[in-house]
């Protein structure tokens, strides 16, 4: 068999399995077997790159992030839905429809209202060509690269049962299933990244990524539910349209059903509300749409919503209970968060015992006190919130609650940066912060201690071998070698890496300390300003710091605050006493790249991006991630994409990597 036929056959088989899995919910092979097929296809395509097509299942994740979102106009506006707040309003809706259409017993398509994000998929000649967000209803953002990563979105329409139309614009909702959401948050937590508040936020954040590789790791799902435009096919009603969608391989919610009249509406609504918590995804109501397309046309639309459809809202998931106490939780970055401990209360299928109170401002605004009776709400969020205090039920002798000014974990004073609402523990050796701090201290752009990964740091802290950053320099080979999964060789290497890290620079060391708002760039600015003199830097007051170009009042304040804490000064002194030496910085008087902005795009062959950036900065220039009219030079390697194009359009000087190297050497 020729590779061409082999590839075509494999693609067909994979598409069939997708269809069986996502549309029929009846897979005939395991995930592992599916992956083998995909690998086989990938291998064949690697050998025959000219046979790769855009709709090949291997092409779901693009290799380069996009520079920014383009926009896409919807051919037909994406309208929203009017609401019915209760069953009476659903009955009233049916009455309006009867009157408008002049007949009884109207047929509706009844659907769950998914709590995700509305999107539009566009298929031309059966191929998925682009997809967009709803945006303002008329124009949305181009998120084609991210929608392609969703396996349920067919890259080409199936034609085994019915032919595809020449143009199809179909609307649907992208969402994340509850169990997928929980595993996603567990992974976030394990990696020390903030968790998402609810599945909707997670789905929204995932769709707004410039890099499709990130989106591909998010467990997004989609159900299609509405027609935008279609050419070459006419449907009499919504039911037949949904059947056609399934035949083309587009996913449709199996829960959708036809109902008749006001009894049909209210029964579906009440029934779905009781089942709400058993569904595998979050919903925030029901949607009812007239089934017959002629009838829809006769009723028409208002400016923002069609007359022929309505969304039925569910009752809020609320209950009242008593606050027994308020705990202060300390996050990994030192943020102190007040959490109300509640008398357990059952809200829509879940027993709630905690509610977040966010911060002091929130507590003051709602005047929340211990022993208060409060109204609690679950709104799809992970942690329920307090809606309000029932003041009438407040017992005597309560007093306003103030978050204590010390960290409950380490008793160190906490501080609240100007203009911020969150109180933070100021102790960088606080047991809740220490693991993250050490990891950051050892990271590549900081002291670059090779071999000191997350697992080792956890063990070091858990075993009590280290309880402050400078403790790193007291570690002994004998205790390292005892750790789990640590052999003699790794222990020796790690000891070597720690000792090597002592020869560092001012900028790296300052960055390593993890002062809030002081990233690697600001650290370099400070290095230049203070000529690498730590003592001068520690003495600098607000005014002196604010006078430095690129340092604003917020950064200045965090720096002053950091050094006002003696324990930080002591920790730094300990590092120096234990042998940390910060190389003298060469002051480059001649700054040939002063004020020049460089953008690197495409793959560089001789330099890493980081080296290139360092070179530019050493010569007084700046490296930026995006091309604009302020850009002076674009250095383009092979496979440069949209940035190069933009640079050409703007008439910006374009250099090869070789040109750039010459320029650096000559000047
Ligand atoms: S139909 C003209 N069906 O709800 C009808 N929308 O307020 C347009 N939604 O933006 C939408 N589930 O994102 C429709 N089964 C469903 C839906 C649904 C969720 C969202 C959609 C839309 C919003 C309408």
Boltz pocket constraint, residues with backbone or C-beta under 6 A from the ligand:
constraints:
  - pocket:
      binder: B
      contacts: [[A, 79], [A, 80], [A, 81], [A, 111], [A, 112], [A, 113], [A, 114], [A, 115], [A, 116], [A, 117], [A, 118], [A, 119], [A, 134], [A, 172], [A, 173], [A, 225], [A, 226], [A, 287], [A, 306], [A, 309], [A, 311]]
      max_distance: 6.0
